[in-house]
Amino acid sequence: MHDLARVAQLMAQAVQEAGHDSSRLPQLLCLACVEALEVHGAAMTLMGDPKYRAVSYASDNTAAELEELQHTLGEGPALDAFATGQPVPVGDLTGPEGERWPVLSSTAHGLGPVRGVFSFPLRIGELPLGMLTVYRSRPGHLEPAAMTRVGVALDAIRLALIASFHGEVGAEGAADRLPSWLEQLDVDGIEVDQAIGMVMVQLRAPADVALSRLRGHAFAQGRPMTAVARDVIARRLRFSED
């Protein structure tokens, strides 16, 4: 019980630290998760559809790179957790368990300390909100007590994000308005969709082929999908049938 109270306290402190500026809320919640769950990094992606990723927040560069890599490749435990609505624990992303996502698993070696990866859906009832992914630098699954702490953290995240829609966090009597973290989002799925349409015309190919070419180019260049999509839209990048 003491551990669970500590988790709740750390998450509450993150909300309090965000104060009147909810733009800091998601990242502060990620940082709180690292301490509360005793992991090495955490990332949160907010989205309602896998084609329309709103934004990702992370506690550190490695967590951010892992999250971006999954979206670039279109595979990984985070996307599976979002799709199924169920937790996806991976004791060792670079071991046999990671073979479910072969490209991600082979690439994860370059991220350094990522071994155990654990992704959890963020939902409000049946409404998908996104997902939370935490990682550890050592292999092995989360213990039952740790999974219980995760449940408390997820509840706290949901409550904090919902509360932020009713005026800025910590602002008494604030009028209902979009929270700052939502107003600043760059919804990248729209740009990716536009780029897919352009590549379909360039290649005379269906959407799935165009998306695969975009992902392959982004991965080969080590760039985010959004950056590649913007190059296509701006006509700085053109795909050929070769």
C-alpha positions in Angstrom: 0.0 0.0 0.0 2.9 2.3 0.8 4.3 1.9 -2.8 0.9 2.7 -4.3 0.5 5.8 -2.2 4.0 6.9 -3.4 3.0 6.4 -7.0 -0.1 8.5 -6.5 1.9 11.2 -4.8 4.5 11.4 -7.5 1.9 11.7 -10.2 0.0 14.3 -8.2 3.3 16.3 -7.8 3.7 16.3 -11.6 0.2 17.8 -12.0 1.0 20.4 -9.3 4.3 21.2 -11.0 2.6 21.8 -14.3 0.5 24.4 -12.5 -1.3 26.8 -14.8 0.7 25.7 -17.8 -0.7 22.4 -19.0 1.7 22.4 -22.0 4.2 20.8 -19.6 1.8 18.2 -18.2 2.4 15.2 -20.5 6.2 15.3 -20.2 6.0 15.9 -16.4 3.8 12.8 -16.2 6.4 10.8 -18.2 9.2 11.9 -15.8 7.0 11.0 -12.8 6.4 7.5 -14.3 10.2 6.9 -14.4 10.5 7.5 -10.7 7.2 6.0 -9.7 7.6 2.8 -11.7 11.4 2.5 -11.2 12.1 2.3 -14.9 14.8 4.0 -17.0 12.5 5.9 -19.4 8.9 6.6 -20.4 7.1 7.9 -23.5 3.5 8.9 -24.0 1.9 9.2 -27.4 -1.6 10.8 -27.7 -3.7 9.8 -30.6 -7.1 8.5 -31.5 -6.1 6.7 -34.7 -2.8 5.1 -35.8 -2.8 7.3 -38.9 -3.2 10.5 -36.9 -0.5 10.5 -34.2 -0.9 13.8 -32.4 2.3 14.1 -30.5 4.7 12.1 -28.4 6.3 13.2 -25.1 9.2 11.4 -23.4 11.3 11.5 -20.3 14.6 11.2 -22.3 16.1 11.0 -25.7 16.2 7.2 -25.8 12.5 6.9 -25.0 11.7 9.5 -27.6 13.8 7.7 -30.3 12.1 4.4 -29.4 8.7 5.9 -29.8 9.5 7.6 -33.1 11.1 4.5 -34.5 7.9 2.5 -33.9 5.8 5.0 -35.7 8.3 5.3 -38.6 8.4 1.5 -39.0 4.7 1.0 -38.3 5.4 -1.8 -35.8 6.2 -2.3 -32.2 4.7 -3.0 -28.8 3.2 0.6 -28.4 1.2 0.3 -31.7 0.1 -3.2 -30.7 -1.1 -1.9 -27.3 -3.0 0.8 -29.0 -4.6 -1.6 -31.5 -5.6 -4.3 -29.1 -6.4 -2.2 -26.0 -4.2 -4.6 -24.0 -0.8 -4.3 -22.3 2.1 -5.5 -24.4 5.0 -6.5 -22.2 8.3 -7.5 -23.8 11.0 -8.9 -21.5 13.8 -8.3 -24.0 13.2 -6.3 -27.2 16.5 -7.4 -28.6 15.9 -11.1 -27.8 13.4 -13.8 -29.0 10.4 -11.9 -27.7 11.3 -9.0 -30.0 11.1 -11.2 -33.1 7.5 -10.2 -33.4 8.8 -6.9 -34.7 11.9 -8.0 -36.6 13.0 -4.6 -38.0 12.4 -2.8 -34.7 14.2 -5.6 -32.7 17.3 -5.5 -34.9 17.3 -1.7 -34.9 16.8 -1.4 -31.1 20.5 -2.4 -30.6 21.4 1.1 -31.8 19.3 2.8 -29.1 21.7 1.7 -26.4 20.2 0.6 -23.1 16.7 -0.5 -24.3 15.9 -4.1 -23.3 12.7 -4.6 -21.4 9.9 -2.6 -23.0 6.3 -2.4 -21.7 3.5 -0.7 -23.5 0.0 0.1 -22.1 -3.1 1.6 -23.8 -4.4 4.9 -22.6 -8.2 4.8 -22.8 -11.2 6.7 -21.4 -13.8 3.9 -21.4 -13.8 2.6 -25.0 -12.3 5.8 -26.4 -8.6 5.5 -27.3 -6.4 8.3 -26.1 -3.0 6.9 -26.9 -0.4 4.8 -25.1 2.3 4.8 -22.5 5.6 2.9 -23.0 8.2 2.4 -20.4 11.6 0.8 -20.8 14.4 -0.7 -18.7 18.0 -1.1 -19.5 18.0 -4.7 -18.3 15.9 -7.6 -19.6 13.1 -9.2 -17.6 9.4 -8.7 -17.1 7.8 -6.3 -14.7 7.0 -8.0 -11.3 3.3 -8.2 -10.2 3.8 -5.4 -7.7 5.3 -3.2 -10.5 2.3 -4.0 -12.7 0.0 -2.8 -9.9 1.9 0.4 -9.7 1.5 0.8 -13.5 -2.3 0.6 -13.0 -2.2 3.5 -10.5 0.0 5.6 -12.8 -2.3 5.0 -15.8 -5.3 6.0 -13.8 -3.5 9.2 -12.7 -2.5 10.0 -16.3 -6.1 9.6 -17.5 -7.5 11.7 -14.7 -4.9 14.5 -15.2 -5.5 14.7 -19.0 -9.3 14.7 -18.5 -9.0 17.4 -15.9 -6.9 19.6 -18.2 -9.9 19.9 -20.6 -11.7 21.8 -17.9 -9.4 24.8 -17.8 -5.7 24.9 -17.3 -4.3 22.5 -14.7 -4.5 24.1 -11.3 -6.4 27.2 -12.4 -9.5 27.7 -10.3 -12.5 29.0 -12.0 -10.9 28.7 -15.5 -13.3 28.7 -18.4 -13.5 25.5 -20.3 -11.1 25.6 -23.2 -8.6 23.3 -24.9 -5.6 22.6 -22.7 -2.3 24.0 -23.9 -0.8 20.6 -24.6 -3.6 20.0 -27.1 -3.5 23.4 -28.8 0.2 23.0 -29.6 -0.1 19.6 -31.2 1.2 19.0 -34.8 -1.1 16.3 -36.0 1.2 14.5 -38.4 -1.2 12.0 -39.9 -2.7 14.6 -42.2 0.7 15.4 -43.8 1.5 11.7 -44.1 -1.9 11.1 -45.8 -1.1 13.9 -48.3 2.3 12.4 -49.0 0.8 9.0 -49.5 -1.5 10.4 -52.1 1.3 12.1 -53.9 3.5 9.0 -53.9 0.6 6.8 -55.1 0.5 9.1 -58.2 4.3 9.1 -58.6 4.5 5.3 -58.4 1.1 4.4 -59.9 0.7 2.2 -56.9 -1.9 1.5 -54.2 -1.8 3.3 -50.8 -0.1 0.4 -48.9 2.8 0.4 -51.4 3.2 4.2 -51.1 3.2 4.0 -47.3 5.8 1.2 -47.4 8.0 3.3 -49.6 7.7 6.3 -47.3 8.5 4.2 -44.2 11.4 2.5 -46.0 12.9 5.9 -47.0 12.4 7.3 -43.5 14.1 4.3 -41.9 17.0 4.2 -44.4 17.6 7.9 -43.9 17.1 7.8 -40.1 14.5 10.5 -40.3 10.9 10.8 -38.8 8.1 10.0 -41.2 6.7 13.5 -40.7 9.9 15.0 -42.1 9.9 12.8 -45.1 6.2 13.5 -45.7 6.9 17.2 -45.6 9.6 16.8 -48.2 7.2 15.0 -50.5 4.5 17.7 -50.1 7.0 20.5 -50.7 8.3 18.5 -53.8 11.8 18.3 -52.4 11.5 14.5 -52.6 10.0 12.4 -55.4 9.7 8.7 -55.6 10.2 6.8 -58.9 9.1 3.3 -59.9 12.8 2.2 -59.6 
